Amino acid sequence: MSKKSIDFKDSKYYNNRELSWIAFNDRVLEEARDKTNPLLERVRFLAITQSNLDEFFNVRVASLRKMVAVNYDTPDAAGMTPLQQLTAIAKAAHAMVDKQYTTWSRSLEPRLAELGIKLKAMDELSPHQQQFCRDYFEQELYPVLTPMGVDPTRPFPFLANNSLNLAIRLQRPEDEGDDNEKARSFATVQIPDMFPRVLRLPDGENDFILLENIIKAHLGSLFVGATIRETALFRVTRDMDLDVAEEDASDLMKEIQSQLKKRQRGKVMRLEIDAEMSKYLKKKLIKGLDIEKEADVYAIKGPIDLNVLSKLVKQVQGHSELQYPPFTPYLDQSLMQGNLFAQIREHDLFLQHPYDSFTPVVEFIHQAALDPQVLAVKMTLYRVSSKSPIISYLKLAAQNGKQVTVLVELKARFDEENNVHWAQELERAGCHVIYGLVGLKTHCKLALVVRRDEDGIRRYMHMATGNYNDVTARVYTDMGLFTADTEMGTDASNIFNMLSGFSEPAYFNKLVIAPLGIRDFLKERIEEEIAEAQAGRKALIAMKMNSLSDSDMIEALYRASAAGVKIHLIVRGICNLRVGIPGVSENITVHSIVGRFLEHSRIYYFYAGGEEHLYLSSADLMKRNLSRRVELLFPILQDDIHARICEIFQTMWDDNVKTRLLQPDNSWDRVDLRGVNKLDAQATFLAAAQAQTAAQLAHREDNQEDPQANRRFTPLTAPQDEEAGE
């Protein structure tokens, strides 16, 4: 087949986005099944798969349901209509749920029990433990619980998203007959979420019981005069996708707040029920909740909502060996002891989180708030922590007379309420708060400090691949750059002018933004690699991202591969690209790393005839990032930082412990470790950070060792497997 005759848009060359996401969640589930991981960390991974799946139904399944409701049947890049996608999703999701609970019941729960960590049933309790549960119910729970009967005078109650509830079949005196078949009265009781769902029991260091089991055992107190014939737990997942008509909203914040209230009443996307639930109760729920298809009902053989397992892990006492060893990020003390702006002016500074501490980023805003020479602080905020120190320092800067402008993205999914709160706090402190552009989410990570130096006005910047969130910076891998580059500073000012006013810069010097330019910029770099390959010279593209789903960018990569360009991709999550297609993607290799930390950094590298152009970005190669968000892509120009990032990428590329390889059949296989040395990239970076911390301490003690001497990444040998895989 000639290259000119290849239709790179052919649907058979693309994976479906949603099924690719489910494959990613399955890779997370594999970590729960991996016996080389500490046991309690395996339990955490299992809980993460539940959280991931919940959000998937809240948003992605909800979006497809809306398409079907309006008869939208245009196929995606993989040739699947929304209805076909929903059918395939249901099949894959049911298989995943079965795998989740098999992992719990056959592997994790028995191993925990061997170590004395137990979620006990009521019939397993000692008399003292039973008395504890009885007292807890009577003193704590009974005053709060509200039974909700359903009959012609009492409509089926509204049940909130992700709430746990008991479905109850009972027999009242007015029911005819006295046998079980005549017990047809129906009620629900919500498991209150203001109480801990996992309760520690007395007489056992790590004996626990689930809140719903205590309530079930004492339900009779709520239905005096009736006989309870059956109880079963269930949970609903609703449409939680926010639908804000910005063009029609005179006040975006009020519109967001209004939609937040409406969102809780979204249509039910999934019903999880106790697998032992009777047909009678199941039918009652399906009718009462307006469940459309049997496939939307998931029969659960274990504790409904595995998010509860993360709460269990937090309560386990002792057994530190069952968790990852504690880790303190490396903090370069020189960044904290002097004027940070003077250091940035001297040379660019690079941080790799979580191995490098996030503290210098917070200190950047802190020093800006206190420095009398600082005139203005401008910053974009997408997701911040609930007790963000950065917010505190922005408020301090405004109180100290600085011109503070903050773009708070109100539409950051599931952080809307938190961001509305922070926007109001910042406004009260005297900051100028802007909410972004109509129709676009502002996802770029950019902080700009304008300072009057001795030789005039200078701009100092921090740009990053991840959010200004001090909490997630401990568990997400991200990269950040401090620079005082003049041209980048001009570009940064133009970006903020564009966001806050009506400015439309004619061009940018070094920074590239979406939706105006990142797509075209990357395609131009790809075309340059194609030209190099066609000229018979070395051509290489290396990229790392969270997701790769934009069909236009995939087509460009296919064309590059067909031309002979070698392409190395590290994609954590969704990957719509397929490998191993003759004449199309034979030169593309895709890795995915799933480990202790969530891989979040975005790296874009092009060999460029030996010039080796390197960029970091807030943007994945997804249509939403490139076309519907304000994103930032910035070059790495300082030689030592350039070399370090390339070394970081190579270490990740060489990982053979936590890496999976995408196969031509769309499966993901682990690396064959026979006869090779193991290399765990995240463990390697952790070891390097710890060595650097130790070297810095020794340097302070005897002034003999340079802490930078241990910055090299020496591969860390992973422990050998002691048990065969499941």
PyMOL commands that set and color helices and strands:
alter all, ss='L'
color gray80, all
select helices_A, chain A and resi 3-5+11-13+17-33+39-69+82-114+122-124+127-141+180-182+211-217+219-222+246-248+252-263+279-288+294-296+308-315+320-322+333-337+340-346+359-370+389-399+416-428+472-474+486-500+518-534+551-563+608-610+623-627+639-654+681-702+707-710
alter helices_A, ss='H'
color red, helices_A
select strands_A, chain A and resi 118-119+147-150+164-171+185-190+198-200+207-210+227-238+268-274+297-300+349-353+374-381+403-408+432-434+441-442+446-453+456-464+476-483+512-514+540-545+566-571+588-593+598-599+603-606+613-617+629-635+659-662+668-670
alter strands_A, ss='S'
color yellow, strands_A
deselect
rebuild
show_as cartoon
